[in-house]
Amino acid sequence: MRILVTGAGGQLGRELIEVLASHEVHGRDHRGLDITDRQAVVKIVEEVRPSWVINAAAYNDVDVAEEASELAFAVNAAGAGYLAEAAARAGAEMVHISTDYVFDGRKGSPYTELDRADPLSVYGRSKYEGELQVQSAHPSACVLRTAWLYGEYGKNFVKAILKAAERGGPLKVVADQVGSPTWTRHLAQAIGELIQTPARGLFHVANAGACSRFEFARAIVQGRVEVQPISATDAARPAPRPANSALDSARWQAAGLRPLPAWESALADYLGEDGRRR
Ligand SMILES: NC(=O)c1ccc[n+]([C@@H]2O[C@H](COP(=O)([O-])OP(=O)(O)OC[C@H]3O[C@@H](n4cnc5c(N)ncnc54)[C@H](OP(=O)(O)O)[C@@H]3O)[C@@H](O)[C@H]2O)c1
């Protein structure tokens, strides 16, 4: 298959380029394609003539987005919509990546695809608007909500905790935010499977299970340094985050797609034998 990957310089984008290597993959990083440029989007889709467009581009700085709402909406909503429009016009299928931060976090159990989105932050609202624009321009697009991504490329929570642990403990980590940590490798492989099937629509795709940021940090440092629980209020981050955004991939499994491994085993595989990352 010929696949156009946007946001190809990001943590998921780079992973997709590797995992999908058996296909004809055309990766475009931010410099190669700014998805907020509607004409450039149309031109690239016409040039590449992909059978799939996978949008891994996003404005992802959740805290800065509170003050950069225009840019967040331009990339996460309008840009996603331009890609969906161009893909639909070219007869290409589409995968668009969204987030657990579309939820308000007040549900006491994992969120399914049937739960109502009600984002708390500018980032969350921009991503939810992106879902709506993609679905409207390309009704058969696959919209995948994922969560707490980490992997080999780019910045992420796992790397930040490993680095902080090297400097020495104790580390103070938020204990009242629960989510589903997900290894980009597993997400990219899941996307590789999805595009070979007729499954379309909205899916939650994350490593199985859930934990708090505090529990996640403890699993990352494996007892090498002390981790102390703090509250989200103590952490005082600019953007509000859902207290619970654990994802239930019910619809993914109902479509016959393989569930992703549990977050604990994904993290162990990612960290490797020495527990410090491959
Ligand atoms: N990271 C997470 O924990 C997480 C959680 C849930 C969902 N997601 C979603 O998962 C997807 C992948 O995230 P990620 O962690 O791989 O993010 P990432 O590492 O920040 O990658 C996103 C890429 O998009 C690029 N980009 C930004 N603005 C662009 C534009 N206007 N046109 C084209 N490219 C642009 C960025 O390039 P520059 O850096 O050069 O601007 C970056 O390389 C996103 O949709 C994100 O919302 C992420």
Ligand as a Chemical Component Dictionary entry (heavy atoms), coordinates in Angstrom:
data_LIG
# 
_chem_comp.id                   LIG 
_chem_comp.type                 NON-POLYMER 
_chem_comp.pdbx_formal_charge   0 
_chem_comp.three_letter_code    LIG 
# 
loop_
_chem_comp_atom.comp_id 
_chem_comp_atom.atom_id 
_chem_comp_atom.alt_atom_id 
_chem_comp_atom.type_symbol 
_chem_comp_atom.charge 
_chem_comp_atom.model_Cartn_x 
_chem_comp_atom.model_Cartn_y 
_chem_comp_atom.model_Cartn_z 
_chem_comp_atom.pdbx_ordinal 
LIG N1  N1  N 0  2.053  12.355 23.376 1  
LIG C1  C1  C 0  1.007  11.886 24.029 2  
LIG O1  O1  O 0  1.110  11.546 25.216 3  
LIG C2  C2  C 0  -0.318 11.722 23.338 4  
LIG C3  C3  C 0  -1.416 11.257 24.071 5  
LIG C4  C4  C 0  -2.623 11.091 23.421 6  
LIG C5  C5  C 0  -2.744 11.378 22.072 7  
LIG N2  N2  N 1  -1.677 11.852 21.395 8  
LIG C6  C6  C 0  -1.833 12.157 19.965 9  
LIG O2  O2  O 0  -0.996 11.270 19.253 10 
LIG C7  C7  C 0  -0.538 11.899 18.056 11 
LIG C8  C8  C 0  0.972  11.764 17.963 12 
LIG O3  O3  O 0  1.549  12.412 19.080 13 
LIG P1  P1  P 0  3.105  12.423 19.344 14 
LIG O4  O4  O 0  3.303  12.158 20.773 15 
LIG O5  O5  O -1 3.811  11.625 18.312 16 
LIG O6  O6  O 0  3.397  13.976 19.109 17 
LIG P2  P2  P 0  4.751  14.712 18.721 18 
LIG O7  O7  O 0  5.932  13.896 19.057 19 
LIG O8  O8  O 0  4.625  16.104 19.267 20 
LIG O9  O9  O 0  4.631  14.767 17.145 21 
LIG C9  C9  C 0  3.751  15.621 16.495 22 
LIG C10 C10 C 0  4.456  16.131 15.273 23 
LIG O10 O10 O 0  3.566  17.019 14.595 24 
LIG C11 C11 C 0  4.359  18.049 14.052 25 
LIG N3  N3  N 0  3.555  19.247 13.765 26 
LIG C12 C12 C 0  3.179  20.241 14.596 27 
LIG N4  N4  N 0  2.492  21.164 13.919 28 
LIG C13 C13 C 0  2.429  20.740 12.626 29 
LIG C14 C14 C 0  1.860  21.254 11.439 30 
LIG N5  N5  N 0  1.217  22.432 11.430 31 
LIG N6  N6  N 0  1.979  20.550 10.300 32 
LIG C15 C15 C 0  2.658  19.380 10.281 33 
LIG N7  N7  N 0  3.232  18.839 11.359 34 
LIG C16 C16 C 0  3.102  19.514 12.521 35 
LIG C17 C17 C 0  5.422  18.331 15.101 36 
LIG O11 O11 O 0  6.534  18.933 14.497 37 
LIG P3  P3  P 0  7.347  20.096 15.275 38 
LIG O12 O12 O 0  7.701  19.509 16.601 39 
LIG O13 O13 O 0  8.491  20.352 14.366 40 
LIG O14 O14 O 0  6.388  21.243 15.382 41 
LIG C18 C18 C 0  5.737  16.918 15.593 42 
LIG O15 O15 O 0  6.824  16.338 14.900 43 
LIG C19 C19 C 0  -1.081 13.320 18.116 44 
LIG O16 O16 O 0  -2.285 13.388 17.396 45 
LIG C20 C20 C 0  -1.376 13.540 19.574 46 
LIG O17 O17 O 0  -2.381 14.505 19.780 47 
LIG C21 C21 C 0  -0.447 12.026 21.992 48 
# 
loop_
_chem_comp_bond.comp_id 
_chem_comp_bond.atom_id_1 
_chem_comp_bond.atom_id_2 
_chem_comp_bond.value_order 
_chem_comp_bond.pdbx_ordinal 
LIG N1  C1  SING 1  
LIG C1  O1  DOUB 2  
LIG C1  C2  SING 3  
LIG C2  C3  SING 4  
LIG C2  C21 DOUB 5  
LIG C3  C4  DOUB 6  
LIG C4  C5  SING 7  
LIG C5  N2  DOUB 8  
LIG N2  C6  SING 9  
LIG N2  C21 SING 10 
LIG C6  O2  SING 11 
LIG C6  C20 SING 12 
LIG O2  C7  SING 13 
LIG C7  C8  SING 14 
LIG C7  C19 SING 15 
LIG C8  O3  SING 16 
LIG O3  P1  SING 17 
LIG P1  O4  DOUB 18 
LIG P1  O5  SING 19 
LIG P1  O6  SING 20 
LIG O6  P2  SING 21 
LIG P2  O7  DOUB 22 
LIG P2  O8  SING 23 
LIG P2  O9  SING 24 
LIG O9  C9  SING 25 
LIG C9  C10 SING 26 
LIG C10 O10 SING 27 
LIG C10 C18 SING 28 
LIG O10 C11 SING 29 
LIG C11 N3  SING 30 
LIG C11 C17 SING 31 
LIG N3  C12 SING 32 
LIG N3  C16 SING 33 
LIG C12 N4  DOUB 34 
LIG N4  C13 SING 35 
LIG C13 C14 SING 36 
LIG C13 C16 DOUB 37 
LIG C14 N5  SING 38 
LIG C14 N6  DOUB 39 
LIG N6  C15 SING 40 
LIG C15 N7  DOUB 41 
LIG N7  C16 SING 42 
LIG C17 O11 SING 43 
LIG C17 C18 SING 44 
LIG O11 P3  SING 45 
LIG P3  O12 DOUB 46 
LIG P3  O13 SING 47 
LIG P3  O14 SING 48 
LIG C18 O15 SING 49 
LIG C19 O16 SING 50 
LIG C19 C20 SING 51 
LIG C20 O17 SING 52 
# 
